[in-house]
């Protein structure tokens, strides 16, 4: 839920603890201070053990939600905060505007969550994030949750039939694709269109 790709047009923007620092440093590298209202998260959440004061001060206007419970990861807690935000009537969010004008902005319904994650290659964090993807349905219902990392896009395929559209740019670069059974046995799996189909 934090990062640069696709962050500005997001209906609801959430940064999580230390990820807020990363977003702050990214904006400063890009000299985006003039565009701060277009990049300010709606919510900053987490146990706040990594949030730098300068990042917190920079994003004035964001709601800060402390989630000190150490029984869940910040990613899982962020989905719970997002769920509460949406249930509180924020199914649509007004896009921040850098100008002082108060004209209505076009709003969009929330139709999915893209979480931008950096695990630094740590296996424990990778597995923890997959665990959160499994918990997501119990938190957000049918709202799909995708985890976008530097070189991968991960999500849970629930039982059923799925059609996955792969952009041409990924096909040209021959990016990899894998199906990994996690959580329970996958009894019948068939695929069509992969280099090595299953089934």
C-alpha positions in Angstrom: 0.0 0.0 0.0 3.0 2.2 -0.3 5.2 3.1 -3.1 5.4 5.1 -6.4 3.7 3.0 -9.1 0.0 3.7 -9.3 0.0 5.5 -5.9 -1.4 8.9 -7.0 -4.6 7.7 -8.7 -5.4 5.3 -5.9 -8.8 6.0 -4.3 -7.4 5.4 -0.8 -3.7 5.7 -0.1 -2.1 4.0 2.9 1.5 3.9 4.0 2.7 1.5 6.7 5.2 2.5 9.3 8.7 2.4 7.8 7.2 2.3 4.3 6.2 5.9 5.0 9.9 6.8 5.3 10.5 5.1 1.9 7.7 7.1 0.3 9.0 10.3 1.9 12.6 9.7 0.6 11.2 8.7 -2.9 9.3 12.0 -3.1 12.4 14.0 -2.1 14.5 12.3 -4.7 11.9 13.1 -7.3 11.7 16.7 -6.2 8.0 16.3 -5.8 7.5 18.8 -2.9 5.2 20.9 -5.1 3.0 17.9 -5.6 2.7 16.8 -2.0 -1.1 16.9 -1.9 -1.2 14.5 -4.7 1.1 12.1 -2.9 0.0 12.4 0.7 -1.4 9.2 2.1 -4.9 9.2 3.5 -3.7 7.0 6.3 -0.4 6.3 8.0 -0.6 3.2 10.2 1.6 0.7 12.0 3.2 0.3 15.4 5.3 3.4 14.5 8.6 1.9 15.7 10.2 2.8 12.4 8.5 6.1 11.4 10.9 9.0 11.1 9.7 12.3 12.6 10.5 14.2 9.5 8.4 11.8 7.4 5.5 12.2 9.9 5.8 16.0 9.8 6.0 16.0 6.0 2.7 14.2 5.5 0.6 16.6 7.6 -3.1 15.9 6.8 -2.8 12.2 6.8 -4.7 10.3 9.5 -2.2 8.5 11.8 -3.5 5.2 13.2 -1.3 3.5 15.7 -1.6 -0.3 15.7 0.6 -1.5 18.5 -0.6 -5.1 18.6 2.4 -7.3 18.0 0.3 -10.4 17.3 0.0 -9.4 13.6 2.2 -7.9 11.0 1.9 -4.2 10.0 0.6 -5.4 6.6 -2.2 -7.4 8.2 -3.0 -4.5 10.6 -3.0 -2.1 7.6 -5.7 -4.2 5.9 -7.8 -4.1 9.1 -7.4 -0.3 9.2 -8.4 0.0 5.6 -11.4 -2.2 6.2 -12.5 0.0 9.1 -12.0 3.1 6.9 -14.1 1.7 4.1 -16.9 0.5 6.5 -16.9 4.0 8.0 -18.4 5.2 4.7 -15.3 6.0 2.8 -16.1 3.7 -0.1 -15.2 6.7 -2.2 -12.4 9.1 -1.3 -11.9 12.7 -2.5 -8.6 13.1 -4.3 -6.4 15.6 -2.5 -5.8 18.8 -4.5 -2.7 21.0 -4.2 -4.8 24.2 -4.9 -7.0 26.0 -2.4 -10.1 25.4 -4.6 -12.8 23.2 -3.0 -14.4 22.0 -6.2 -15.5 18.4 -6.2 -13.1 15.9 -7.6 -14.2 12.8 -9.4 -14.2 9.8 -7.1 -13.9 6.1 -7.8 -15.0 3.0 -6.0 -12.4 0.9 -4.3 -12.2 -2.3 -6.4 -9.0 -3.8 -5.2 -5.9 -3.3 -3.1 -2.4 -3.2 -4.4 0.2 -3.5 -1.7 3.7 -2.4 -2.7 6.1 -4.3 -0.5 9.8 -4.6 0.0 10.9 -7.7 1.9 14.7 -7.2 1.3 14.8 -10.9 0.3 14.0 -12.0 3.9 12.2 -15.3 3.7 10.3 -14.7 7.0 8.8 -11.5 5.6 8.0 -13.1 2.3 6.0 -15.9 4.1 4.4 -13.4 6.5 3.2 -11.4 3.5 1.7 -14.6 1.9 0.0 -15.3 5.2 -1.5 -11.8 5.1 -2.8 -12.4 1.6 -4.5 -15.5 2.9 -6.1 -13.5 5.7 -7.2 -10.8 3.4 -10.5 -12.4 2.4 -11.5 -12.7 6.0 -10.7 -9.0 6.5 -11.8 -7.3 3.3 -14.3 -9.9 1.9 -14.2 -10.3 -1.8 -12.0 -7.2 -2.4 -8.9 -8.6 -4.1 -5.5 -7.9 -2.6 -2.3 -8.0 -4.7 1.2 -7.7 -3.5 3.6 -6.0 -5.9 7.3 -6.3 -5.1 10.3 -5.3 -7.2 10.2 -8.3 -9.5 6.9 -10.1 -8.7 3.2 -9.8 -8.4 1.6 -12.2 -5.9 -2.0 -13.0 -5.0 -4.1 -15.9 -3.8 -6.1 -17.8 -6.3 -9.2 -19.1 -4.6 -10.9 -22.3 -5.8 -12.6 -21.8 -9.2 -11.8 -20.7 -12.7 -9.5 -17.8 -13.3 -8.6 -15.9 -16.5 -5.3 -14.0 -16.0 -4.4 -11.3 -18.6 -0.6 -10.8 -19.0 0.4 -7.5 -20.5 2.4 -7.6 -23.7 5.5 -6.0 -22.0 5.8 -8.9 -19.6 5.4 -11.4 -22.5 8.1 -9.7 -24.4 10.5 -9.9 -21.5 9.5 -13.5 -20.8 8.8 -12.9 -17.2 8.2 -16.0 -15.0 5.0 -17.3 -13.6 4.5 -19.9 -10.9 1.7 -21.5 -9.1 2.6 -22.5 -5.5 0.2 -24.5 -3.3 0.1 -22.9 0.1 -2.2 -23.5 3.0 -4.0 -26.6 1.7 -3.7 -29.3 -0.9 -4.5 -28.3 -4.5 -6.3 -31.4 -5.7 -7.1 -30.5 -9.3 -5.2 -27.8 -11.1 -5.3 -27.3 -14.8 -3.8 -24.4 -16.8 -4.0 -23.2 -20.4 -1.6 -20.8 -22.1 1.5 -21.3 -19.9 4.8 -22.5 -21.4 4.4 -25.6 -19.4 0.7 -26.2 -18.6 -0.6 -28.2 -15.7 -3.3 -30.8 -15.9 
